[in-house]
Amino acid sequence: MSLLDLKARWLTRLGGWSAWPDRLVALAFMLTAAGLAALSLTRLEVWQSVLLWCVYGATLTICTRQGWVKLFGPVLFYDMIRTSRRTRYAIMRMLYAGFLLMVLCYMFLMLFVGTHLENQPLQRRDLAMLAETFFLGFIIIQLTLVVLLTPAYVAGAIAEEKDRKTLEFMLATDLRNREIILSKLLSRLANMSLLLITGLPILSILQFIGGVDEELVFAGFAGIGLTMLGIASISILFSTLFKKPRDAISLTYMMLVAYVALASTAQVMRMGGHRWMGAPIWFGEAPPTLSDAAWVLNAGNPLWAIIEVIEAISGRGGASLAAQLPGIISRYAWFHLSLALVCIVWSIARVRAIALKQTSAGTTAKVRWYHWLRPSVGSYPMLWKEFFIEGRIRINWLVWLAMSVLVIVTLGSGLWIVGDHALGFIDGRQQPWQNLPEEMKWWFRTAGTFTGCLLLLMVGVRASTSITTERERDTFDSLLTTPMSADSMLLAKLVGNLLGMRLGWMWFAVLLALAVCTGGVHPLGVPLILAACFVYSVVVTMIGLTFSMYCKSSLAATVMTVLTLIVLGGGHWIITSCVCFPAFGVLMLLFGLNRGPGNEAAAEAMAKVGEYLMKFQAGVTPPAVFFVFTFSWKDVDDFGMMGFNRVGDWWYWEVVGFSIFGLFLWAMACVILWFGILAPTFRRITRREELIND
């Protein structure tokens, strides 16, 4: 074959000469978007940027709809029409709007009650402070939803098509790589944007009670949009790299947590002036230092961006909010836009090659040396499948990097504390080990709680796709042809999901062992912490399996599972505060306006009820329980000697008692979920018992 024939085939594979005009038009639109982004970050005012972006969006929409620009293709309209007809998304938006309105009413009612208890009139300054506080809370809630829901929405976009084996048909059409990737990405982003825009009518109420600075509003929504774009680009990249939706979603969460942990740690060391960082020289004559690298790495950290905005509002930085806000948004935008560009281009360039490699016809599974260590299938084939086949994750260098960062930040920080005290012993300090147990206690309260919550989230995501993926791969019917009972199938799914995270639980066990060996955790707290991990992981797995049975797609099951975990992991505090505390406030207001011996006693009783309600809520919240169960030898000794005489210690041990009671309630929830929902529903879906009896 001649070189000319090879070039002709290469051009044909690229789409031929007729495809180049479309590509040039698409490239022009992308370059225009890049130019608008650069102008918006450097020279244009806020209203000018908004106007130009609206004109650009309208032009792109019209040209795409008329077929003049083939940047997205028909997949975009198919996905958007399909998701817009789903009733559950409309219900989620209505519930979210109602939740924000309830929070606003709660804050206003608490302000009203507080001013009347102090016998002071409601002033305009108080209303302005209320509006500013609600807006900051609104932005934090929006940002939390973006961080937790965007991977669930986007990370399964391409992986679901691989799992259903429909991506092969899409790649067999004349659809280009960019049309597939950009269509999937934009449709999921549009669905997320509708949820975030739902809060605008609630936010507009603030204009009637004090108002918020318009620059702060634009900056808040710009930061949320940039965060959503950056996380969505990472999610679509992981969806391209991995074959299973659960792997793509869970590993995206791990990557985000690893970035936030690394960036925050680097920024803390930079602000503390650590000797390894060096002096910041950025753009100076000398080469950049680690301090400059930490500054660049932390530029896209949403947690630190919120801290900077709060410090600018309070005036701690020495400059006004209007002076500091453009710089914060500019750094944040450059980071996330660059990240989005790299991840999207990477996904577009590699989607076909990776999809071909991951198909059953693309490669043949190689027999590794550790495969010989596997036991035979035996009497539990379903459990063997869940443990050795479904539990396997093909980890690439990105995942290894994220896992290494998390292990270094969590375990390395504990070893750093121990090493610092060891150096004090070598240097001859007096009592160098005296403060080690207390420091290790607070280290495990931070690192252990963080690790446990991350593992519970990944367990829930993994369980939410256990049954939906069987349906999407058309393997669920094959399972029904086996002689296994419905309970054995479901139990294998549950146990396999728990054991699938064995490396993560080993990581948590190493952290706990280090805390116990250094005195940071009392031996009595070890069984409590392990029992909490087991009970919470079982309940979270059952919740994911429940949604996986009832939902028709992995996306819906994952989103519903993540939302449920948000509520159980601490979101119920906001709901309870908005429902119960205003009622307590109104009753205390009535007792406060009518002074009397009986009323004061009733007010004290209500305050006591509110205190015990808070302790009960802390006892049923997993992060709070991990925190409370981490007590040291010193805490136990102090309680044994004088705990009944010190109110603070006695209050803490009351919370420990409520946490044990809350753990018992979670264990009862396991029994109720299994015998009341999971097992009966799975028997009804599979009809295994009827067929075996017949």
ABEGO torsion letter per residue (X at the ends): XBAAAAAAAAAAAAGEAAAAAAAAAAAAAAAAAAAAAAAAAAABBAAAAAAAAAAAAAAAAAAAAAGABBAAEAAAAAAAAAAAABAAAAAAAAAAAAAAAAAAAAAAAAAAAAAAAAGBBBBAAAAAAAAAAAAAAAAAAAAAAAAAAAAAAAAAAAAAAAAAGAAAAAAABABBAAAAAAAAAAAAAAAAAAAAAAAAAAAAAAAAAGEBBAAAAAAAAAAAAAAAAAAAAAAAAAAAABABAAAAAAAAAAAAAAAAAAAAAAAAAAAAGBAAAEBBABGBABBBBAAAAAAAAAAABAAAAAAAAAAAAAGAAGBBAAAAAAAAAAAAAAAAAAAAAAAAAAAAAAAAAAAAAABAAABBBBBBAAAAABBBAEABAAAAAAAAAAABBBBBAAAAAAAAAAAAAAAAAAAAAAAAAAAAAAAGBBGAAAAAAAAAAAAAAAAAAAAAAAAAAAAAAAAAAAAAAAAAAGAAAAAAABABBAAAAAAAAAAAAAAAAAAAAAAAAAAAAAAAAAGABBAAAAAAAAAAAAAAAAAAAAAAAAAAAABABAAAAAAAAAAAAAAAAGAAAAAAAAAAAAAAAAAAAAAAABBEAAAAAAAAAAAAAAAAAAAAAAAABAAAAAAAABBBAAAAAAAAAAAAABAAAAAAAAAAAAAAAAAAAAAAAAAAAAAAAAAAAAAAAAGAAAAAAX
